[in-house]
Amino acid sequence: MSVPTAVASLIPLIRINPSSQTASQASQEASLLEEVAVQYSNTYEFVSSNTPSSRGFGELFDSLVRFRLVQTAWRCSLRPDHLLRVLQCTRLLSRDAVLRQRLLEAGAIKVLCLLFREQAAAHFSGTITSFQIEVLTECASIIKRLAGDDWGLAALTSEEAHLTLLQLLNSTDPAVLQLVLVVLIGFAAHRSHYIHVTSPAALETLLRIITEYDLTYKRLAADLLALLARREAVVGELLALSGLGRLVGQLVPGGDGQLTQSLLRVLCYVAADAGAVVEMYHVGSIPVLVSLAGAAVRELASNPTHNCLPPGRVTELQLAATCLTRLAEHDECAAQIRACNGVTLLGKLLMVQPVKGEDSRANDKASREVLSLKAYVFRALRYLFSVERNRKASGGCLSGCFLRSCLPPSLMRGITTRS
């Protein structure tokens, strides 16, 4: 396969100092950059095979990086629209993991982070243009790709890209904010780099996004917070920021499933902290959690012949049951769960049946999920009735011996495993 004409024509143009280009050459380069970006917009691998085409794309990428990004004087002489097209092609070609690695080898990550920082500063200056927003978005898109690799995260951290990302959490531009949240999720998911994105100011901004922004941003911010909340220090910061009540206030029966699951994951991590349980009690977490179970019970009652729930709801209820289990270890919380009719509602969730369809593998998965849900529910009930006051109130009807005599062995194994 021969080198594409646009690629072959671009390479010699890119190697010319922009200040020395004729108007015709500059126009031709810009046009060819745009042509490549459009023609290969759905391509993700460029140099995977040893063909003239692959070698051509590799040479184009190396030329873009060396002569249009890394050479400061040449980069600074580019018009804004020309720089934008350079970044668009760089972003397109950096989808390829092999080419992405070359950004590090060429020292281009340092340049990209510097450009990202400069564009972010301009973004909040009050004089930003449409080209600047697009340049900022392209930089963020390349950084998003880099954040998907361990070595990329390390390189971004060494250049303090996370500080720019945290600054841009305050952006009101939809495209910029969405990209920033996605990149920060990459940091938060990492075993060590998460620490760079846990500042109190960042957590406060995430809480504000979750409570005030549109659903797309609420979901991303909640996903990010759920990853960060795995760390005890973050839970402490959330409590110090009075964030728990704001999160609980976003949990409503019948709300968005993805958002609900992420918020419940945060609450599960908070509930694992014994010092946070009192706060959870006082902000009304228990009535809200029980109401989620109640909504599912009403949904089951509306269609008694099937007793099925969608897979997403099953996961939601597993998380709610986990949170209630952790709260039930404490006397006052267990008593409030009973007062909210939690025992009855949890018991009715044992009536859930898996959704059946024509796909046997999907049916098996649904059966496992429902079996797992029932194990979570039984575990919550066991904890509820292991608390002294509740054991007396129930007359022992749900003691461990009773559970063992009534439950299928597979469910008992599930309870034991998850305890």
Secondary structure, DSSP 4 states (H G I P E B T S, - for coil): -PPPHHHHHHHHHHTS-GGG--HHHHHHHHHHHHHHHHHTTT---SSSS-SHHHHHHHHHHHHHIIIIII-HHHHHTS-HHHHHHHHHHHHHHTTSHHHHHHHHHTTHHHHHHHHHHHHHHHHTTT---HHHHHHHHHHHHHHHHHTTSHHHHHHHHHTTHHHHHHHHTT---HHHHHHHHHHHHHHHHSTTGGGGG--HHHHHHHHHHHHHS-HHHHHHHHHHHHHHTTSHHHHHHHHHTTHHHHHHTT--TT--HHHHHHHHHHHHHHHTSGGGHHHHHHTTHHHHHHHHHHHHHHHHHTSTTT-B--HHHHHHHHHHHHHHHHHHTSHHHHHHHHHTTHHHHHHHGGG-B----S-HHHHHHHHHHHHHHHHHHHHHHHHHTTSHHHHHHHTTTT-HHHHHHHS-HHHHHHHHHH-
